[in-house]
């Protein structure tokens, strides 16, 4: 399956920050399955964050997804990642907002927003 720019960007982010992602990720729902562009493990809900670029993909399944232990976030479709320090700061802030949900201690670079 061909990856889109959003998925490629998240693969780069995962490689840089040693995050666990599944690209794409198929989640079973009562009416079949949804192919989600990215699953980010260890942040947000117990089973991770489903990252989409269009809410329409999950809107009719949000309660079921939450009940299955997933969080979700609709993020902008990128136009191409630029190496800018503000990008990393924004990413760290977003991850802090979602919170660490992985087993064990979070990565050493992780800021949970309480310090």
C-alpha positions in Angstrom: 0.0 0.0 0.0 1.4 3.4 -1.0 1.9 5.9 1.8 0.8 9.5 1.6 2.6 12.6 2.8 0.9 12.4 6.2 2.1 8.9 6.7 5.6 9.6 5.5 5.8 12.6 7.9 4.8 10.4 10.8 7.3 7.7 9.8 10.0 10.4 9.9 8.8 11.7 13.3 8.7 8.2 14.7 12.2 7.5 13.5 13.6 10.7 14.9 11.9 10.4 18.3 11.8 6.6 18.6 8.0 6.5 18.6 6.0 3.4 17.8 3.7 3.8 14.9 1.7 1.5 12.7 1.2 2.8 9.1 -1.6 2.2 8.1 -3.5 0.7 10.9 -6.7 -1.4 10.5 -9.2 -1.2 13.4 -12.2 -3.5 13.6 -15.5 -1.8 14.3 -19.0 -3.3 14.5 -19.7 -2.4 10.9 -16.5 -3.7 9.4 -13.1 -2.1 9.6 -11.5 1.3 9.2 -8.1 1.9 7.6 -6.6 4.6 9.7 -3.5 6.4 8.3 -1.5 6.2 11.5 -1.7 4.6 14.9 0.7 6.2 17.4 1.2 3.8 20.3 2.1 4.8 23.9 0.4 8.2 23.9 -3.2 9.3 24.7 -5.5 6.4 25.3 -4.6 2.9 26.5 -4.2 1.6 22.9 -2.8 4.8 21.4 -3.9 7.6 19.2 -5.5 7.1 15.9 -4.3 10.0 13.7 -6.4 11.0 10.7 -6.6 14.0 8.4 -10.3 13.9 8.0 -12.8 13.5 10.8 -15.3 11.9 8.3 -13.2 8.7 8.4 -14.1 8.0 12.1 -17.0 10.3 13.0 -19.6 7.5 13.0 -17.3 5.2 15.1 -15.8 7.6 17.8 -17.7 6.1 20.8 -16.8 2.6 19.7 -13.1 3.5 19.2 -13.0 5.2 22.6 -14.6 2.1 24.2 -11.9 -0.1 22.5 -9.2 2.0 24.2 -8.2 4.4 21.4 -7.9 8.1 21.4 -8.0 10.0 18.1 -6.9 13.3 16.6 -7.6 14.9 13.3 -4.5 16.7 12.2 -3.8 18.8 9.1 -2.6 17.2 6.0 1.0 18.4 5.7 2.4 20.1 2.6 5.9 18.7 3.3 7.8 18.8 6.6 10.4 21.5 7.0 13.2 21.1 9.6 12.2 24.0 11.9 12.8 24.0 15.6 9.2 25.2 16.2 8.0 21.9 14.6 9.7 19.9 17.4 8.3 22.2 20.1 4.8 21.9 18.7 5.2 18.1 18.5 6.4 17.9 22.1 3.5 20.1 23.3 1.0 17.9 21.4 2.5 14.7 22.9 2.4 16.3 26.4 -1.3 17.2 25.8 -2.1 13.6 24.9 -0.1 12.2 27.8 2.1 9.1 28.1 0.1 5.9 28.2 2.8 3.4 27.5 4.1 0.7 29.8 7.1 1.8 31.9 8.7 5.2 32.0 8.3 7.6 29.1 11.3 8.5 26.9 13.8 10.8 28.5 13.0 13.7 26.1 9.3 13.6 27.0 7.9 16.6 28.9 4.6 15.8 30.6 3.6 19.4 31.0 3.7 19.3 34.8 7.3 20.6 35.1 
